[in-house]
Amino acid sequence: MANEPSPDELVGLAADEQLLAGDAQLPEVVGHPVVIPRGRAHGTIVNAGVAMTGLALIGGIALFLLAVVDAFSNGASLLDGGLLALGIVLVATHWGWVHVAEASARALEAGQHRELVEHRRQWLQSIAPHTYREVRTQVEADGSIAIVRVAYHPIRVGDNRFAFRRVVEHREVHSEEEPAAAVTERAEQLRREAAQDTERELARYLEAADRLETAKLLAADEQERLDARRAASLALSEQINANLREPPLSE
């Protein structure tokens, strides 16, 4: 695709943590991350966050109404303005308690399952940022079989991370009247082609990585040679300056 990053642009990118989500769309070949089991405290913490969300919303509305009623009854005051502002803040930010509770529960579980967290980190590092292609079959409502070729294109997320965009590249439907052997052979043919295309994409990525590494090594060698030349020139310059500061002996 014309708008997809080139292999040179993808070298050095790391898989984004959004791929750890349970609903992340991933190529079958990369597998799926291990799941961190939820502890008993998870539900308690999240429920507390939900309760705080409800209290913040109700309290915010109550403060807002109290400030408005008091302002109309007794005239506006600094206290009314403060209550009004506090009520608006509580209403505007009430959903934050749910996110804080969820983040706290996950942090607690991560601390309890460090090995699984490390396993998930290594799994992310094992994913190479290139296009993956695969073929799957699915049964339609009328009993026919659809053969679908899907591509997972790497896309840049932020400055140094990537995720995948799932794109259906090809779809063909075979009626239930077609011979099973013919449908199977066609599916296997498309699977082989998808696997070959994936291998070519991997080769392109590895070539780009090799070019980048070679360029870095050449740049390092050139920098070393430059540093050596500068060191030699500096030594010669200091020697010349020392001789200039010491005039020759008079006859």
N, C-alpha and C positions, 0 to 999 in steps of 0.2 A: 504494500500500500504506500502511496506517495507520502502520506503524512506520518508514517511510522519512523522512529529513529533508526539511523543506520547502525551497523555493528560497532563502528568506531565510537559512536555516541553512547553506546550501552556498556562498553568496557569499563569495569571498575564500579558499576552500580551494584548496590546490594538490594536484596528482596525486601520489600516494605512489610512491616508488621501486620498490615491489613490482610495479608495472605494467611495469617494465623486464624482468622475468623472462621467460624464453623460454616458460614454460607459463602465463603470465598470460592469463586470458580477457578479451578486449577486443572492443568493438564493431568491426565491419569498417570503419566509416567513419573511425575515428580512426587506422587503420593499425597498424603495428608499429614498434618502435624499431629503429634500425640495430644490428647486432651487432658488438661489439668482438671482433676476431679474437684467438684465443689464441696467444700467443707460444710459442717453444720452451721457455722457462724455466718456463712454467705447469706442465707435467707434472712437471718436476724438483722444483719447490717443493712441489707437492701430494704427490708420492711421498715427499719428505723428511718431510712432515707425517705421512703414514701410517706411515712407519718410526718416527718419534718416538712416535706413538701406541702402536705395538706394544711399543717399548722401555719406555715408561712403564707400560704394563699389566703386562708381564712383570716389570719391575723392582719395581713396587709389590707384586705378589703375592709375589715372592721376599723382599722386606724384611718383609712381613707374616708370612710363614711362619717366617723366620729369628727374628723377634722372639718369636713364640709358642713356638717350639721352645726358644730360649734361656731364656725365662722359666720354662718347665716344668723345664728341666734344672738351671739355676743360680739360680733365683729371680728375681723381678721386679727391674728396675733402671731408673734414669732413661734409660740408653742404650736398653734394650728399649722403653721407652715412646716414645722419640723415633723409633726405627726403625718401630714400629707406626704411629705417627701419620703419618710420612712415606710409608709404604706405602699407607695408606688414602687420603691426599691424591693420590698418583700414580694409584691405581686410579680414584678418583672424578673426576679431571680429565683422564684420558688422551685423551678425545675432543676436548679443547680444541685439541690440536696440529693436528688436521685443519682446524678452523675458522680457526685462526691462519694456517696455510699457504695456505688458499684466499683469505682476505682479503688476504694479502701478495701473492699472485699477481695478484689483481684490481687491487690498488693499483698494481703495477708496470705492468700492461697499460694502466691508465687514464693513467698518466704518459706512456706511449709513444704514445697515441692521443688527444691532448687535443681535436682537432677533432671526433672521433666522440663523445667525452664531452659536448662542448658541444652537438652536434647532438641527442643524447639528452635533454639538459636542456631544450632549446628545445621538443622534441617533447612532453615532459611538460607544459610550460607551456601548450601549445596545446590541451590537453584541457579542455573545459568540464565542470564537475560537474553534469550533468543526466542524466535518463534517456534512454537510447538504445534504440530498438526496431528489430529487423530480422527478416527471414524467410529461412529456408533450406529446401532440400529434401534429402532423404536417401533412399536405396534400402533397403528392408527386406529381410529374409532371404527372404521369399516372393516378391520381385519387385515388390511394391507400392511406391508412392512416398508418403512422409510429408512434409507441409508443416508446418514448425515455426516458430512466432512466439516470439522470445526478447526479453526485456527485460534491459538492463544498468542496474541501479539504483545510483546513487552512494551510498556509505556512508562515514560519517566514520571516519577512522583516526587516532587520537591527537587532538590539539587543533586542528591546522590543515591536515590532509591528508585525502584521500579515495581510495577504491578503488572497485571495482565488484562487485556481487553479481549473478550471472547467474541468471535465473529464466525457466523455460519457461512462457509465458502461454497458448499455444494449440497444439494438435497435432491434425492430421487426416490420415487415411490414405486414399489413393485406390488402388484395385486396378489391376492392369496391364490390365484389360479396359476401363477408362474411356478415352475418346478423349484422345489426347495434347493436343489443342488445348484441351479443357475443363480439364484439369489445369493447363496452362500459364496459361490465363486466370485461374484461381482463385489460383494462386501470385502472379501479377502484381497481382491485386486486393489480396491481403494485403500485398504489398510496398509498394504505394502507401499503404495505410492505416498501415503501420508508419512510413513516411517522414513522413507527415503528423503522426502522433503525436509523432515525434521533433522535428519543427519546432515543434510546440506546446510541448513541454517546453523547448526552447531559448528560445522566446519568453518563457515564464514565468520562466526563469532570468535572461534579459536584463532583464526588467521589474524583477525583484527587485534586480539589480545597479544599475539606474538609480535605484531608490528609495533604496538605500543611499548611492549617490554624491550624490544630491540632498540627503539628510538630512545628509551630512557637510558639503556646501557651505553649507547653511543654518546648521548649527551653527557653522561657521567664521565666517560673516558675523555671526551673533549674538555670537560671542566678540569679534570685532573691534569691534562697536558697544559691547559692554560694556567692553572695554579703553579705548575712546575716552572713554566716560562717566566711568570711574574716573580716567583721566588728567586730565580737566577738573575733576572734583571734588577730586582731590589738589592741583592747582594752586591752586584757590580756597581749599582748606583751609590750604595753606601761606601764602597771602597774608593770610588772616584771622589766623592765628597770629602772623605777623610784625607785623601792626598791633597785636595785643593785647600783644606784648612791648615795643612802643614807646608809652609813655603820651603823651597829648596835652600840648603845651606849656602851661605855666601862664601866665595873663594877667599 
